[in-house]
Amino acid sequence: MVVGTPPPSKRMFACYSAGQRGGQDFWKAKGTERPKGDEATIISGTKLAKQVLKEVQRDVESWISFGNKRPHLTVILVGDNPASHIYVRNKIKAAASVGISSEIILRPKDISQEELLDMIVKINKDSTVSGLLVQLPLPDHIDERTVCNAITPEKDVDGFHIINIGRLCLDQPSIIPATAAAVWEIIKRTGIQTFGKNVVVAGRSKNVGMPISMLLHSDGEHERPGGDATVTITHRYTPKEQLKIHTQLADIVVVAAGIPKLITTDMVKEGAAVIDVGINHIHDPLTGKTKLVGDVDFEAMGALSEESAITISSLSTELWNNWTKTSTEVDYTEQPRLLKLMQACLEEHHSYCINGLCAFHNELRKPICKCLAGYNGERCEHLTLNSYAHNSYERYIAVGIGIGILTSGILAIIYCYVRKRCRKLKSPYKVCLGETAL
């Protein structure tokens, strides 16, 4: 199976390897039976995109039905990069299609880093904004990491904030970077089995390769379930012969290295799943224009699938952009962004959080804590459902008072007991003489 960026003539479709287990719900929803043997089956990426969008729209309406305000996305766009403008326009279209309001804030490319950070701070404090996204890349004089970390973690829809990345690495619920979330969603929806499987992730970027690796290798029983796979991470400096050794042993290969035709047919074993999320712009000698390709030799893989158990899958990286494109937009794509909404907590959960707001996570089916004020001061924590939330100093005072009261009570009981026994004695010296026993 190959999932990735197809040539223009093969956009927006995907394939599923018939030889693998799982995915019964997918085939049932598709209205067909699972293919048998080595038959290669094309699965429409457009249908998968529509399914995702429909689910997000349903979650948005459910969120609003609980009395919450409609989610609002703010996008800051710096400069005049044509690709960035198309990406942002597609995000705004996607938001509108699922019922999310949005706005674009345009700023010139010579804006200072201080001005941009001040703008982010103001938006962080704006209660009408649910999510904030600063479109990358930024001009060279602006540090992208500083900008990403300036966004309040709970409004960081890109999932690039250091706290969101840290929680991801600790198997805790967080906002997951879009590409990693897309790969995970593809794997779950198409029924690719990850438990105990060998996986190669070609690419180590902090926004793509690393999050994908964390999702696939982590424990499926943890707070944020993972894939329970054995993951090998390679990158652009891994010798080609070593890369080939790893990929030939892999059940799943995820490619995000940014090198065209990095993975060829001789590097993948039969029955393996290959997910291509690489994005490369190369010159097309036939048209004389720039075209978008992935990291996998897609054409060769397509030919190979006709004679083996490797099944081509080419889910376009613009999974959620299922609307009609113009001719100027067709060469630009970006990874799908999956929005996970939460409902308000039930009344019995209102004391669940310390320095945070309680929200019921639809996917985990349990309450979680959303920190206030951008994690300033003490980080928000959660107690058991039967506990009450207090600030740390209040807990310490309460414990101290409790211990003091308990100690005083014990001393009072001992004093009363000794006093009562002593009254029965005629002389305290008789105790020492052994004439009267206490």
C-alpha angles and dihedrals in degrees: 000000000000122000117183152084110336128199113269093266092057102043126144104019135104140194135217125210107242093206095067129087128236132042095099091143090052094055092042090053090048090056095234138098123256112269118250132226119349096333112142112223126197115220119196112244088197091063091048090050092050090050092053093047092049091053092049091049090051091050091050092052091046090052091051092046089063089064096264124136121257111271114256126202123202118196122194112205118190122194133353104284104153094214092050091051091052092047091051093046089053091050091052090050091049092050092050092049092060097040100262117137117223147175138199122223110200120203131176120256091246093062111131122244090241092055091049093049091049089053091051092050090054092049090048088059094046106103091198091066115082098178137018127201128182107200114234143250101056127194115283095254092062121077107227095201092054091049094048092050091050091066115093106256094233090053094044099110092173091059092224098124113115091239093054091048090047093051089049090055090049092052091247126137111273142140104285121214110261100245093049090047090051094051091048091048092050091050093050097044096047094044099241106168115232103168108116092348127137112245130186118200110194103202134049104202115144092234100044120008098038097047091047090052092049092051094048100045102040126101116279090214096056127105089267102035118227137191102264090224130144103244129200116192120208131171144189092290096052106112110254092236091054091046090052091052091053097044094048089059095045126105090195128028120192113190122200105141101115095238119123115234092004090144117052133181095264090058097062127071123223115277094021123137116230120193114191116198097157119126119204131163112213135169115263108215091198096058101020089230134110115264134191120243136165132228096267125082090245099181093051092047089052091055092046093053091064091065105032145038091267106107122203116236120178110178104174115240087237091068095154097043098087095148124102115283128212121235091257092054100048096087095054125075138158138193120281117259117215118202118210111196128195133212128226115274121256119257094258090058097055092103093048099101138062114213090346147080122260117235129175110233110222095205099043091038093220139090120272134182124250110201122234129228096019095293093301112160119353113011116245115261136185132229131201114287090254094053130089123234118243133161115261096255091049090053092050092049091048092050091048093050091048093051090047093052092047092049092048090051093051092048091049091053092049091048093050092047094050093044092052093050093046092056089061092058119092092205131006089224091066089070091059092045091053093237093122126029122212 
